[in-house]
Amino acid sequence: MRNLKHYSILIIAILFYSVSIHSQSKNEPTLKGKKIIYVFGGWEGHSPKQSVDVFVPKLRAAGADVKVFDNLKVYTNKKIMDETDLIIQIWTMGKISEKQFEGLQSAIMSGTGFSGWHGGAGDAFRANLKYQFMVGGQFIFHPGGKIDYRINIIDKNDQITKGINDFDLKHTEQYYMLVDPNTKVLAVSEFVRDRYEKPGKKEIRVTGSVMPVVWKKNYGKGRIFYSSIGHFMTDFDVPEVLKMQMRGFAWASEGKYHGKEDLINPFIKIH
């Protein structure tokens, strides 16, 4: 009887563990089965076409249905936009028409996710302030050009950054940005004087400034994920960078299937 009792307890424990793991995996964001449109173009300095070659195979390997577009006209195609779970945009500078932006914004407000990195999302359509508001930030400068700097993870409980430790980037751009104070910031970087300051450029001194690098936010029912890392495609050779980006894609693709997270988390607080 004692052995039977022990076996019963063991079986119950195993069943509980299995249910717990299944439930946990069920709640994990996934790209499997998601419909994605990948929109690339704009300034060639950020390697938009190369980004397609790097990321589209990874997205498809993760189970996503990916369609690639080299123009912004797709934003006016309501049928495609309504069917889309996630828009990945790599389009630096350039212009977006009012009709194109309305189509993009409407899809996101209805639950379609939006994501990108560096200038492909954070330096697009400089004349459209509402676009910048939607993304949650806008590039304004990269002091020092290509430098080494450190990324500090400030939220290690979030699904996107869980298990990722602070890490270093080499010879790439550290973005100085204007940022929405109500984004949920996941990672930051500090501007260190001896890394960015050049002789005769004292007017750009920003020593000690701590800048949001990775964030997420809601926009209507849609989810926005942005990372300012990625001036060179080789930045994604850093495992932490690639892992955050792919997890961010998965999280942003879930807007139509899960309720809003509480992401109003101002990093400047009065009390």
N, C-alpha and C positions, 0 to 999 in steps of 0.2 A: 504493500500500500504506500509505503514511504517513497519507493522508487517511482510508482505511478504518479504520486503527487508532484515529485520533482520533474518528471517528464511533462506533466500538464502545465506546470509553471513555465518550463522551457519553451513549450509549443506556443503558449500565450505570448511570451516575450518575443519570440521570433515573428509571430503574426503581427504584433503591435509594431515591431521595427519595420516590417515589410510595408505595412499600411502607411506608416510615418514617412518612409522613403518615397513611396509612390505618390503620396500627397504632396511632399516637398517638390518632387520632380515635376508634378503636374502644374505647380504654381510657378515654376521657373520659366522666364521668357524664352521663347523659341522662334527660330526662323523657319522651322519645318512647315511646309504648306503655305507660307505667306507669299502674297503677290507683291512684288517690288518693282518699281520703275527706277532706273539708274539714269540720271540726267547729267551730261557732262558737256563742257565747252568753256568759252571765255578765254581769259589770258592763259597762254601756253606755259608760262613760267611755273605753274603749279601742277604740271603733268596730268591734265584731265584724262587724256586718252590712255596714258600708262596706268592711271588709277583703275580704269575699267579692266585692263588685263590682270591687275593684281587682285581686285576685290570680287569681280563677278564670278570667277571660278570658286572662290571661297564661299560666297553666298549660295551658289547652286549646290556645292558640296554639303552645305548645312540644310539642304532641302527646300530652299526658296525657289519660287518661280520668278525669274528676273527678265525684264524687258529693258533694253538699252536704247536711249534716245540722245542724239547729239544736237538737239534744239529745244527751245522752250515752248514750242507750239503744243506739245503734249499736255501742258497745263490747261489748255482750253478744251481738251477732249473730255467731256463730262463722263462718258461711259467708262473710259480707261481710269479716270481719277476716282470714280465711285467704286471701282472694283479693287483699287490699290490699298494695300495695308501699310506700305512704307515707301516714301520718296527719299532716295539718296541723291543729293545734289552736290556736284563738284563743278562750280561755275564761278570763277573769280571775276570780279568787276562786271562790266557789261551793263546792259539795260534790260529791264523786264517791262513789257507793256502793261497797261492798266488791266486789260482783259486777261492776260496771262497771270498776273498777280491775283486777280479775283478768283480765277480757277484754282490756283494753288492754295490760297487762303481758305476758300470754301471747303476744299477737300480736307484740309487739316482740321478746320473747325468741326467737321463731321466725324472725325476720328482717325483719319489717315495720319500716320506718323511722318516725321521729317527729321533727317539727320544729314550730317556732313562734317567736314573738318577743315581746319585752317582757313585759307582764303576761299575755298570752294563753297563755304556757307557763311563764314564770318567776314568776308570782304566782297560779297556779291551785291550788285544793284545799289551802289552807293547813294543814288538819288531817291531811293524808296525808303523813307523812314519807317513806314509800317512794317516792311519786310524785316528791318533791323530789330524792331520791337518784337516781332514774332520769334526770331531766332534767339533773342536774349542778349545780344552783344554785337559790337562792330569793331573791327580792326582799325587802329589809328597809327601805329608805329611799331617798329621792331628795333629798339636801341641796340647798337653794336653789330647789327647784321647777323652773320652766322657765328654763333657762340655756343659754349657748353653751359648747361644749366640743369637744375634739379627739379624734379616733380615731386611734390608732397601730397600724398593721399590724405584728405582730411575727413572722409567718411568711409570707414572700413567695414561698415555693416550693410551698405547698399549692395544690391544684387550686381551692379555694374563693376564695383571696385572691391568687392569682398575677396580677401585673400591676396590682394595686390599690395606690395610694399612700395615705399618711396624708391625712386630710381632716377638715373641720370640720362640726359640726352647730350649728344655730341654734335658740334658744328651744324647747328640748325637755328631757325628763327624762334626767338622768345617773343610772343605777341603781347603788345601793350594794347588794351582794349577798353572801350566803354561798355559797361556790363549792367544789365538789369539787376537791381539789388534784390529782386524776389526770385531769382533762380535758385535751385538747389545745387550748390557748388559741391563737387566731389573731389576735385584736385586743384592745387594752386602752385604757383612758382614765385620765388622772390627774386627781385632784381638786385644782383650783387655787383658793386661798383667795378671791381677789377676785371669783371668778365665782359661788361658791355661798354664802359666809358672809354672814349678815344680822346687823344690830345686835341685840344681846341674845340671840343664839343661839350663844354660844361653846361650849356643851357638845357641839355637833355638829361641832366642828372635826376635819376629816379631811385637812387639807392634806398633799399629798405622797403620799397613798394611790394606788396604781395598781391599778385594778380590771379583771379580765377582762370583756370585752364580748361577744366572739364565740368560741364553742368548739364542738368536736365530741367525741363519745365513743362507745364501744360499750356496748351493754346486751344481754347474751346475744348472739344473732346479729344483732340489730338495730342500726341506726345512729341516733344522736341528733345533731341540729344545732340550736343555739340562738344567737340574737342578742338582746341586751337593747335594741337600738335599735327604735323604732317606737311611741312614745307617741301621736304623731299620724300619720295615714296620709300626710301631706305629708312626713314623714321619708323616705319611699320615693321622693320626687322627686329626692333626692340620688342620682346614678347609682351611686356606689360601694355604697350601702346596698342598692339593688335588686339589683345584680349579685351581691353576696354572698349575699343571701337566696335568689335563684333557683338559684345554684350550690349552696347548702347543701341546698335541696330535692332537687336532682338527686343529690347525693352520698348523702343519707340514703335515697333510694329504691333504692339498689343493693345493700342488705344480703342479699337473696336470691340475688344473681347473682355476687357476688364474696366472697372470703374476708375475714376481719377485717384491718384495718390495725392496726399496732402503735401504739396511741394512749395507752398509759400513759406520760405525760410530765410528771411532777410539777414544778410551777413553784416548789416549795420543796424544795431538795435539801441533804442533809447533806454529801455529798462532791462 
